[in-house]
Amino acid sequence: MNKKKILMIAGPALPILIIGGAIAFSTHFFTRPMLLSVSIGGQAQAQTADPVSTPHADPLPTPEFGSGILIDLGSKVVNLADPGGYRFLKVGIVLELQPTDPAYYSLKPADQAKAEQQIRDDMANRQAIISDAVISCLSDKTFVDIFSLAGKEKLKAALLADLNKRLPTSATVVRIYFTDFVIN
């Protein structure tokens, strides 16, 4: 085969391969969340990607992932705020709670279990408030808002902030886990 035939065959495919490679490269390396810490005029402070805010002056220990009190909210189905209202979201949600009373951490295991059960009962009594917060937050979003990983993380942050405003101070929602996430 001569060089002209090779160029005629490979020429049109080359831009497609270059663009496809660029898209694959950028989506693989640039869709991961980054945590940057900047300190001006002082010592750098260590930051965590998952801070816990509490109303107490003494900071509470941040629990390991999944070691807090887990409350399964089940699945919620809501219409998204897209024009026409034809898209919906089905999402399974689990809340991870942390007791806000510093005395909890010095209790014996049996007493910690009683305190955890009290928090679970308290959350069960506030199920309507929790459901309202979740549905309000989810139904305000569009497909474009939540289809990416960054969008899902923003959604979790918005849910976390709203739930912590509405719920009692006996426990703080420290993490939200999506166990199911389907957009149609």
C-alpha positions as CSV (number, residue, x, y, z in Angstrom):
1,M,0.0,0.0,0.0
2,N,1.4,3.4,-0.8
3,K,1.4,6.4,1.5
4,K,-1.5,8.2,-0.2
5,K,-3.9,5.2,0.4
6,I,-2.9,5.0,4.1
7,L,-3.5,8.8,4.6
8,M,-6.9,8.5,2.8
9,I,-8.0,5.7,5.1
10,A,-6.4,6.8,8.4
11,G,-6.8,10.6,7.9
12,P,-10.5,10.9,8.8
13,A,-10.2,8.5,11.8
14,L,-7.2,10.4,13.4
15,P,-9.2,13.4,14.7
16,I,-11.8,11.1,16.1
17,L,-9.2,9.1,18.0
18,I,-7.5,12.2,19.3
19,I,-10.8,13.8,20.5
20,G,-11.9,10.4,22.0
21,G,-8.6,10.1,23.8
22,A,-8.8,13.6,25.2
23,I,-12.3,13.0,26.5
24,A,-11.3,9.8,28.1
25,F,-8.3,11.4,29.7
26,S,-10.1,14.4,31.0
27,T,-13.1,12.5,32.5
28,H,-10.7,10.0,34.2
29,F,-8.4,12.5,35.8
30,F,-10.6,15.6,36.4
31,T,-13.9,14.3,37.8
32,R,-12.4,13.3,41.1
33,P,-12.9,15.7,44.0
34,M,-9.9,17.5,45.3
35,L,-9.3,19.0,48.7
36,L,-7.0,22.0,48.7
37,S,-5.8,23.7,51.9
38,V,-4.3,27.2,51.8
39,S,-2.8,29.0,54.7
40,I,-1.9,32.7,54.6
41,G,0.4,34.2,57.3
42,G,0.3,31.3,59.6
43,Q,0.8,27.6,60.1
44,A,-1.0,25.2,57.8
45,Q,-4.0,23.6,59.4
46,A,-4.9,20.0,58.7
47,Q,-8.3,19.6,57.1
48,T,-10.5,16.6,56.6
49,A,-12.7,16.1,53.7
50,D,-15.6,15.3,56.0
51,P,-15.8,17.8,58.8
52,V,-18.3,17.4,61.6
53,S,-19.8,20.6,63.0
54,T,-21.3,20.5,66.4
55,P,-22.7,23.2,68.7
56,H,-20.1,22.3,71.4
57,A,-16.8,24.1,72.0
58,D,-14.9,20.8,72.3
59,P,-14.6,19.0,69.0
60,L,-16.0,15.5,68.9
61,P,-14.1,12.7,67.3
62,T,-15.0,12.1,63.7
63,P,-16.2,8.6,63.4
64,E,-14.8,6.1,60.9
65,F,-16.9,5.6,57.8
66,G,-19.9,3.5,58.9
67,S,-19.1,3.4,62.6
68,G,-21.7,6.0,63.6
69,I,-25.4,5.3,64.1
70,L,-26.8,4.3,60.7
71,I,-30.4,5.1,60.0
72,D,-31.8,3.6,56.7
73,L,-34.4,5.9,55.2
74,G,-35.3,3.4,52.5
75,S,-36.0,4.5,48.9
76,K,-37.5,7.8,47.9
77,V,-38.9,8.6,44.4
78,V,-39.3,12.2,43.4
79,N,-39.9,14.1,40.2
80,L,-36.9,16.3,39.2
81,A,-37.3,20.0,38.5
82,D,-36.6,19.5,34.8
83,P,-38.8,21.3,32.3
84,G,-41.9,19.2,31.6
85,G,-41.5,17.1,34.7
86,Y,-40.8,13.9,32.8
87,R,-37.7,12.8,34.8
88,F,-37.7,11.2,38.2
89,L,-35.1,10.1,40.7
90,K,-35.2,7.0,42.8
91,V,-32.7,7.2,45.6
92,G,-31.9,5.0,48.6
93,I,-30.5,6.9,51.6
94,V,-28.7,5.9,54.8
95,L,-27.9,8.6,57.3
96,E,-24.9,8.3,59.6
97,L,-25.4,10.1,62.9
98,Q,-23.0,11.0,65.7
99,P,-24.1,11.7,69.2
100,T,-23.3,15.3,70.2
101,D,-23.0,14.8,73.9
102,P,-19.3,14.4,74.8
103,A,-20.3,12.2,77.8
104,Y,-21.5,9.6,75.4
105,Y,-17.9,8.7,74.5
106,S,-17.0,7.8,78.1
107,L,-20.1,5.6,78.7
108,K,-19.9,1.8,79.1
109,P,-20.9,-0.1,76.0
110,A,-24.3,-1.1,77.5
111,D,-25.0,2.5,78.3
112,Q,-23.9,3.6,74.8
113,A,-26.3,1.1,73.3
114,K,-29.2,2.7,75.4
115,A,-28.2,6.2,74.2
116,E,-28.0,5.0,70.6
117,Q,-31.5,3.4,70.9
118,Q,-32.8,6.7,72.3
119,I,-31.4,8.6,69.3
120,R,-32.9,6.0,66.9
121,D,-36.3,6.4,68.6
122,D,-36.0,10.1,68.4
123,M,-35.3,9.9,64.7
124,A,-38.2,7.5,64.2
125,N,-40.5,10.0,65.8
126,R,-39.2,12.7,63.4
127,Q,-39.6,10.6,60.3
128,A,-42.1,13.0,58.7
129,I,-39.6,15.9,59.2
130,I,-36.8,13.8,57.7
131,S,-38.9,12.7,54.7
132,D,-40.0,16.3,54.0
133,A,-36.4,17.6,54.1
134,V,-35.3,14.8,51.7
135,I,-38.2,15.2,49.3
136,S,-37.9,19.0,49.3
137,C,-34.2,18.9,48.6
138,L,-34.3,16.2,45.9
139,S,-37.3,17.6,44.0
140,D,-35.6,21.0,43.7
141,K,-32.8,19.5,41.5
142,T,-32.5,18.9,37.8
143,F,-30.8,16.1,35.9
144,V,-27.9,18.4,35.1
145,D,-27.5,19.2,38.9
146,I,-27.1,15.6,40.0
147,F,-25.9,13.4,37.2
148,S,-22.2,13.8,37.9
149,L,-20.2,12.7,40.9
150,A,-19.7,16.3,41.9
151,G,-23.4,16.9,41.6
152,K,-24.1,13.9,43.9
153,E,-21.6,15.2,46.4
154,K,-23.3,18.7,46.4
155,L,-26.6,17.0,46.8
156,K,-25.3,15.1,49.9
157,A,-23.9,18.4,51.3
158,A,-27.3,20.2,50.8
159,L,-29.2,17.3,52.4
160,L,-26.8,17.1,55.3
161,A,-27.1,20.9,56.0
162,D,-30.9,20.9,55.8
163,L,-31.3,17.8,58.0
164,N,-29.0,19.2,60.7
165,K,-31.0,22.4,60.7
166,R,-34.3,20.6,61.2
167,L,-33.3,17.8,63.6
168,P,-32.7,17.9,67.3
169,T,-29.2,18.5,68.7
170,S,-28.9,15.1,70.4
171,A,-27.2,13.8,67.3
172,T,-25.6,15.3,64.2
173,V,-25.8,13.9,60.7
174,V,-22.2,13.4,59.7
175,R,-22.5,11.5,56.4
176,I,-25.1,10.6,53.9
177,Y,-24.8,7.4,51.8
178,F,-26.7,6.7,48.6
179,T,-27.5,3.0,48.4
180,D,-29.5,3.4,45.2
181,F,-29.4,6.2,42.6
182,V,-31.5,5.9,39.4
183,I,-32.6,8.7,37.2
184,N,-35.2,8.1,34.5
